[in-house]
Amino acid sequence: MTDQSVRLGFRIGYLGDAYHGSQIQPDVKTVQGELIRVFQSLKWLENPLSEHNLVLSSRTDAGVHVRLNGGTVHINRELWNALTPRKMIRALDDRLPNDIAFLDVREVDEEWNPRLANFRTYRYRLEGLEFWKYPGEQFTAWLKMFEGTYNATNFARLEEGKNPMRTIHSCTPWIVHGRTIGFEIKGEAFLWNQVRRTAMALHRMSIGELTPDEVQRALDHPEEEYDFGVAPPDWLILWGVDWDLMPLPVNEEERTGLSAPPSGPAVERTMRKRWREGARHELKNLLYQEWAELGELPVVRHRKVN
């Protein structure tokens, strides 16, 4: 880029069920496509190859929600100096769909790569899956199987030429008000469908369709083909991406209640179906509450006029 342009790093959140994934695709609605559309409508992007000018850090599939993702964009330096972060965010918020939250923006070096993050954190709400039942204390041991550095071929949709070796820093229960509702997994980078395939293996162990030994063998022997299935995207959230420049905010407090699924011998299938529909709205409400705080901007003090 030229001296007349500036490279900006930004962070966003979005609800994934309205989009065909995050990355731009022809003839379908995507998050990157919506961002480019709005930037162009504001005359902030003029490059016809805008998808190479505005890029996102982590790719997400259709239906996957995002609390905090990031990306970069180049715009004219004079424009940036005139806008300031506050004006830019407000202008974008007025034009973006309500299910995309443009949270913050700052100038970054030309060398800064949003795809090279310290780690990414995902959360999956397993209790949204049919017949899920918390398996007790052994659940933590199951999650531990997915920690470490290993070949994740059997737990991903492997793209040609992609290195299957992945490092998972932690895999722990997701607990809300003392109730285990799923799991949180943190790693440097993830393969396509890796978290959803991990979720399905955990679910199938919980209902007795798989044993821990079978799952461990699939992890230890990537040369042997295993396919345990892919969990639906509805219950997956990219909780956040962490960089030195933009650390992932830590939030230990759940901002909204996530109700427990109906249980007991008299529970009907229709009752569980209705609960799941409500639970989907609960996740969306949780994200709106998170964005309300994550979007806080620094206070700008105006000079007094005498």
N, C-alpha and C positions, 0 to 999 in steps of 0.2 A: 504493500500500500504506500501511498505518497505522504509527504509531510502535511498535506492538507487534510488528511483523515486521522481519525483516532479510533483505537480499538477499545471496545467496552466489554466488560464482563458483567453478566446479569444473572439473576436467579428468578425462577418461576415455579409455580405449582399449577396443576390442572387435574380435572376429572377426565379419566380416560374413556368413559363409556360413550362419549359423543364423537370420538375421533378414531380413525383407522391407524392408530399408532402415532408416535411422535415425529418420525422422519417423513419429509415431504414425499408424496407419491402422486402420479398423474391421476386426475379425475376423481380423487377422493379427498375428504376433509381430514387434515392432520394438524397437529399442534404447530410444527414448524411452518407449515403452509399458512396458518392463520396469523402467525407472527409476521411473516414476510408480507402478507396481504395488508396488514395494518401499517407496517413501516412504510410500504410503498404508497399507501393512501395518504400518509402524512408527508410524502416527498422526502423521506429520510433515506430511502434506498433507491438507487437508479440503475444499478447493475442488473441486466437481464438474467444473470446467473446468480441470483440472490441466495440460492440455497448453499452456495459456497462462501457467501459473505456472512450469513447468519446461521450458526451451527449450534447444536445442543450437545451437552456432555454425555448423557446416558440415553440410550434408545429404549423406548418402552412399547410394548404391544398394545393393540386395540383393547380397551377395557381396563387397562392398568392405571390406577390413580397415582398421582405424584404430589407429595407434600412439598418437596424442594429439589428441583433440578437446576442446572445452570447452562450457560452458553456464552457465546461471544458474537459481536456484530461490529462492523466498521461503519462509521458515519463521518460526515464532514466535521472538521475540528471547530470551525466557527459556529456551526449549528450546535455542537455539544456545549461550547462555552456559553452560548445564549440560552440553552435549555435549562441546565442544571438537572441533577437527578430528580428532584421533586417535580418539576414541570414535565419532564419526560415520562415519569411513571403515571402522572395524572392524565396526560394526553393519551397514553396507551390504554389506561384503564377505561377511559370514556369510549374507546372503540373496540376493544377486545371483547369476546363473549364473556359472560359472567363466570364460565367454568374454567377460564384461564386467569391466573393471578400473576401479574408482573410485579415482583416483590422489591427488588433493589437493583442498582446498576452503579458501576464505577469504572474509571479508566484503568486499563491493564497494559502490561508490556506486550509487544508484538510476539514475543516468544511464549507467552502463557498459553498453555493448551488445556482447555476445560475437560478434555477426556482423560487427562493424566491426573487423577484424583488420589488423595491419600486412602480413601475408602468410600464405599457406598453401603447404605443400610436399607434393607427391605423389611417390611412386616407383612405377614400373611395371617389372615383371620380364619383359622382352620374350622372353627365352630360353624362357619357358614356352609360347610360341606355336609351333604346328606349323611346321616347316621354317625357323624363325628361324636366321639365320646372321649373325654380326657382320660388318658391311660394311667394317671397317677405319677408317682415319683420316677418311674422308669422313663418317662418322656424326656427328662433332662439328659439321660444317658443316650437315648436315641439321637437327640440333637447333637451331642458331642461327636457322634460318628462323622458329621459333616464338617467338622473343623479341621484345619491344617491345610497343607499343600498337597494336592492330588490331581490325578487325571479324571476330569468330570465328564468323560465321553458318554457314560451311561445315564447322566443326569442333565443332558442338554440336547438341543437340536444343533448339531455341530455344522457350522458353515465351512466350506472348502477353504483350506489354508489357515484355519483358525487354530491357534495353540490351545489344546484342551486342558493344559495345566492351569489350575486356579488356586488361589490362596484365600481361605476363609478364616478371618480373625476370630469370629465368635458366632455361635448359633445357640440362642437362649430362648426360654419361654417368654411369650408376650403375655403379661399379666395385667389385668384391669380389675381394680377393687378386690384383689385377692383371688380372682378367677383366671385360670389359664385359658386364653381364647385363641392362641396360635403361637407363632414363633417370630423372632427377630434374627436376621442373619446379616452379618457384616463382612465385607470382603473388598479386596482391591478392585476387582472387576468381575463381572459375571457373564457367562455364556448365554446364548439365546435359550429361553425357557428354563434356565437352570433353577431358579427359585420355585417356579411352578412345578417342576418335576420333583424337586425335593419335597414340596408340600404334598404331592400325591403319594410319594413313598411313605411319608409320615402318617398320612390319613389311612392308607391301606394297612399299615401296621396297627393303627388304633382300632380298626374293625376286624382284625384277625386275618386279613387276606395275604399279608406278608409277614415274615419273621425278621427280626433284626439280623439274623445270620444271612438271610438272602440279600438284604440291603447292603450289609457289610461286604459280602462277596462281590456285589456289583461295583462297589467303590474300590476294592482291592484288585479287581481283575477287569480293567477296561477293555482288554482284548476279547473278552466274552460279551456277547451282546445281550443287554437287558433293557426292557422297556416297561416301566411301571406306570406309564401314562402321564398326562399333563393336567394339573389342577386348573380350574377356570380362572380367568383373570380378575373377576369381580372383587375378590377378597384380597388382592395384592396391592400394596402401596410401596412405591419408592419413597422411603421416609426421608432420605436426604443424601447429599453428596458433600464430602468434606475436602477442602483445599486449605493450604497454609494461608492463602490470601483471603479466603472466605470460609472460616470454620463452620462446621455444622452446629447450629444452636442445639443445646441440650435442654430437653423438656421432660422432667420427671413426672409432671402432673397431667393426668388425663383431663382434657378440657370439656369432655361431654360423656355422658353415660353410654355404655355399649351394653344393651340388654342381653340377658342370658336366653338361650333358646328354650322353648317349652319342653318340659320333660315329664316323665311319669307314664304309667301304663295306659292312661286314657287319652294320651296325646294322639291326635289324628294327623295324617299326612298333610291335610289342608292347613292345619294350624302351623306346622313347620314351614310350609310354603309361604304363608302370610308373614311369619316372623322373618324369614330370609329377605323378603321384599323390604320390610321395615329396616332390617339390619343394613341393607345396602344404602339406604338413606342416612343411617347413623354414621357410616363411614364418611359420606359426603359432608355431613354436618361437622364432623370432627375436623376435616380438612379446612372448611371455611373458618372455623374457630382458630386453627393454627395460623392460617394466612392473615387473619385479622391482627395477630401479634407480630408475625414475621415481617409484615409490611410496614413496620414502624420506621419512619425516616428521621434523620437528625433535625433538630429545631433550628430554623434560620432566624437569626435576630436582625430585625430591620433597624436602620439608623433613625434616630429621632430627628424630625425636622423642626428647627427653631422658628 
